[in-house]
């Protein structure tokens, strides 16, 4: 589940609510129901993500051939996962891989995987030279935001992203000044 959130930017609640029938294995699309704002949206996923989901499903079927729920991700007892248990598992994994010190109550949260997804998308667009402002409505829709303005706050979330945005702005201002000078010399 952590991997799926990291590569799709799903909300934690959306991953909890994902049922087996919500995965279109042939088209590589997840149908996300019961979003934060009560909408349904389609999330295309990479073939490698589908392979990871299939691997989890095979493993789950060996351990729990008949889960008690339609939920795709299940507890060791076959029921739907509980938010508290998932949070604790994430904290444990975070400690094991060194993202959080042993006794620390502070550190990354599961929801931070969603933020990281959004910021990485923006960084990739800047590096590719794309017009990020034109791309923002796509990211906003993909993340399930009701307004593009809800997505814009990611622009200042990470120093690298802020630096890329600032560099682009400076290049644009430089072009604007150059065009202004050219126009002034013609007049």
C-alpha positions as CSV (number, residue, x, y, z in Angstrom):
1,X,0.0,0.0,0.0
2,X,2.8,2.4,0.8
3,X,4.3,1.8,-2.6
4,X,1.0,2.4,-4.4
5,X,0.5,5.7,-2.5
6,X,4.1,6.8,-3.4
7,X,3.7,6.1,-7.2
8,X,0.1,7.3,-7.6
9,X,-0.3,10.1,-5.1
10,X,-3.4,8.5,-3.7
11,X,-4.8,9.7,-0.4
12,X,-4.4,7.2,2.4
13,X,-8.2,6.9,2.6
14,X,-8.4,6.1,-1.1
15,X,-5.9,3.3,-0.7
16,X,-7.9,1.9,2.2
17,X,-11.1,2.0,0.2
18,X,-9.6,0.4,-2.9
19,X,-11.4,-2.9,-3.6
20,X,-10.3,-5.7,-5.9
21,X,-12.9,-4.9,-8.5
22,X,-11.5,-1.3,-8.7
23,X,-8.4,-2.5,-10.5
24,X,-8.7,-2.8,-14.3
25,X,-5.8,-5.1,-14.9
26,X,-6.1,-5.0,-18.7
27,X,-6.2,-1.2,-19.1
28,X,-4.0,-0.5,-16.1
29,X,-6.4,1.9,-14.4
30,X,-7.6,2.2,-10.8
31,X,-11.1,3.5,-10.2
32,X,-11.1,5.5,-7.0
33,X,-14.5,5.8,-5.3
34,X,-15.4,7.7,-2.2
35,X,-12.8,10.4,-2.6
36,X,-12.4,13.3,-0.1
37,X,-15.0,15.3,-2.1
38,X,-17.3,12.3,-2.9
39,X,-16.1,12.1,-6.5
40,X,-14.9,9.1,-8.5
41,X,-11.8,9.4,-10.6
42,X,-9.6,7.1,-12.8
43,X,-5.9,6.7,-12.1
44,X,-3.7,5.2,-14.8
45,X,-0.9,3.2,-13.4
46,X,2.4,2.0,-14.9
47,X,2.8,-1.7,-15.8
48,X,5.4,-2.1,-13.1
49,X,2.8,-0.9,-10.5
50,X,0.4,-3.5,-11.9
51,X,3.1,-6.2,-11.5
52,X,3.7,-5.2,-7.9
53,X,-0.1,-5.3,-7.2
54,X,-0.3,-8.7,-8.8
55,X,2.6,-9.9,-6.7
56,X,0.9,-8.7,-3.5
57,X,-2.4,-10.4,-4.6
58,X,-0.6,-13.7,-5.1
59,X,1.0,-13.5,-1.8
60,X,-2.2,-12.5,-0.1
61,X,-4.1,-15.4,-1.7
62,X,-1.5,-17.8,-0.3
63,X,-2.0,-16.5,3.2
64,X,-5.7,-15.6,3.1
65,X,-7.4,-17.5,0.3
66,X,-10.8,-16.0,1.3
67,X,-10.5,-12.6,2.9
68,X,-13.5,-11.2,4.9
69,X,-13.7,-8.1,2.8
70,X,-13.7,-6.9,-0.8
71,X,-10.8,-4.6,0.2
72,X,-7.7,-5.0,-1.9
73,X,-5.4,-4.4,1.0
74,X,-6.3,-6.5,4.0
75,X,-5.1,-7.1,7.6
76,X,-3.5,-10.4,8.7
77,X,-7.0,-11.4,9.8
78,X,-8.5,-10.8,6.4
79,X,-10.4,-7.6,7.2
80,X,-10.1,-4.1,6.0
81,X,-7.0,-2.3,7.3
82,X,-7.4,0.1,10.1
83,X,-5.8,3.6,9.9
84,X,-4.0,3.3,13.3
85,X,-2.4,-0.1,12.3
86,X,-1.2,1.3,9.0
87,X,0.2,4.4,10.7
88,X,2.1,2.2,13.2
89,X,3.4,0.0,10.5
90,X,4.7,3.0,8.5
91,X,6.4,4.4,11.7
92,X,8.0,1.0,12.2
93,X,9.2,0.8,8.6
94,X,10.4,4.4,8.8
95,X,12.6,3.5,11.8
96,X,13.9,0.4,10.2
97,X,15.1,2.2,7.1
98,X,16.5,5.2,9.0
99,X,13.9,7.9,8.2
100,X,13.0,8.2,11.9
101,X,15.0,7.7,15.0
102,X,14.0,4.9,17.4
103,X,12.2,7.0,20.1
104,X,11.1,9.8,17.9
105,X,7.5,10.8,17.7
106,X,8.2,13.0,14.7
107,X,9.1,12.0,11.2
108,X,7.5,11.2,7.9
109,X,3.8,10.2,7.7
110,X,2.1,8.0,5.2
111,X,0.4,11.1,3.8
112,X,3.8,12.6,3.0
113,X,4.1,10.0,0.2
114,X,1.3,11.8,-1.6
115,X,3.1,15.2,-1.2
116,X,6.3,13.6,-2.5
117,X,4.5,12.3,-5.5
118,X,3.1,15.7,-6.4
119,X,6.4,17.5,-5.8
120,X,8.3,15.0,-7.9
121,X,5.9,15.5,-10.8
122,X,6.4,19.2,-10.7
123,X,10.2,18.9,-10.5
124,X,10.1,16.5,-13.5
125,X,8.0,19.0,-15.5
126,X,10.4,21.8,-14.7
127,X,13.4,19.7,-15.7
128,X,11.7,18.7,-18.9
129,X,11.1,22.4,-19.7
130,X,7.3,22.1,-19.7
131,X,5.1,25.0,-18.9
132,X,4.2,24.0,-15.4
133,X,1.2,26.4,-15.2
134,X,-0.3,24.6,-18.2
135,X,0.3,21.2,-16.5
136,X,-1.2,22.1,-13.1
137,X,-4.8,21.4,-14.0
138,X,-3.8,17.9,-15.0
139,X,-2.0,17.3,-11.7
140,X,-4.9,18.9,-9.8
141,X,-7.4,16.6,-11.5
142,X,-5.2,13.5,-11.0
143,X,-4.8,14.2,-7.3
144,X,-8.6,14.8,-6.9
145,X,-8.3,18.5,-5.9
146,X,-11.5,20.5,-6.4
147,X,-9.5,23.6,-7.4
148,X,-6.1,24.1,-9.1
149,X,-5.3,26.6,-6.3
150,X,-5.3,23.6,-3.9
151,X,-2.4,22.2,-5.9
152,X,-0.3,25.3,-6.2
153,X,0.9,25.2,-2.6
154,X,3.2,22.3,-3.7
155,X,5.3,24.8,-5.6
156,X,6.9,26.0,-2.3
157,X,7.0,22.7,-0.5
158,X,10.5,21.7,-1.3
159,X,13.7,23.9,-1.7
160,X,14.6,22.2,-5.0
161,X,11.2,22.9,-6.5
162,X,11.2,26.5,-5.3
163,X,14.7,26.9,-6.9
164,X,13.5,25.5,-10.2
165,X,10.4,27.7,-10.2
166,X,12.6,30.8,-9.4
167,X,15.1,30.0,-12.1
168,X,12.3,29.7,-14.6
169,X,10.8,33.0,-13.5
170,X,14.2,34.6,-13.9
171,X,14.7,33.2,-17.4
172,X,11.2,34.5,-18.3
173,X,12.0,37.9,-16.8
174,X,15.3,38.0,-18.7
175,X,13.5,37.3,-22.0
176,X,10.9,39.9,-21.1
177,X,13.6,42.5,-20.4
178,X,15.4,41.6,-23.6
179,X,12.3,41.9,-25.7
180,X,11.5,45.2,-24.0
181,X,15.0,46.5,-24.9
182,X,14.6,45.4,-28.5
183,X,11.3,47.1,-28.8
184,X,12.6,50.3,-27.2
185,X,15.6,50.4,-29.7
186,X,13.1,50.1,-32.6
187,X,10.9,52.9,-31.3
